[in-house]
Amino acid sequence: MSGTQWEYMMVNLTDCNGKECEVLNSYGANGWELVAVTSENAQYCSGAYLKRPLIKQPAPAQDAPPR
């Protein structure tokens, strides 16, 4: 079974000064999808969990054996 592999990131939103949507939109523009948020109180979100498909790097080319 070969499913999508993901990479994850946690973003601290406590220092966004009311620009949380702008911060999250910038991550979205780079392929990140919001998965969950955390909050320290009911008034604001303090953290965001993001994911995006893992981009596998191609294996480095191997030198041909000497002849």
N, C-alpha and C positions, 0 to 999 in steps of 0.2 A: 504494500500500500504506500503510495507516494503522495502525501498531502503537502499543502503549503507549509513551509517553515517560516517562522516569524521572528523578528527581533523586537524587543520591548524597550521602553524608556519611561522613566518617571520624571515629570517636570514639576518643579516647585513654583506654585502660583502666588505665594504670599508676598512677593516683592514686585508684582506686576502693576501696582498703582492704578487699578481699575481698568487695565488694558488686557485682561485675561483673554478676551475673544480675539484680539489682534495677535497675541502670542500663539494661541492655539491655531488660528488661521495660517500663520507662517509655517507651523509644523505640518498642517494639512497640505499646504502647497508643496511640501517636500515628501509627500507620500505617507505621512503618519496619520493614523486613524485613532480617534479618541475611544478608549475602551471603558474607562471608569474614572470617577473623581473621588477625592477624599475631602473631608471638611473637619475643621476643628470646632466650628460652631455652625449654627443654622443660617448665618448671614452670608458666608462666602466659602468658596472652594479653596483649599490650601494646596492641593496636588492633583495632577492629572496623569493617568496611565495611558500610554500610547503604544500602538503596534503598527508594523508595516511588514510586507513580505521581505524575507531575507534574500538579499541579492548575493548569490554565490559568486565568488571571484573565480575566474578560470585558473586552472592549475598552471603553474609556470611551465613554459616550454622547456623540454629537456634537450640537452645537446645530443646530437647524433653521435653514436659511437665512432671512434677513429677507424679508418680503413687501412 
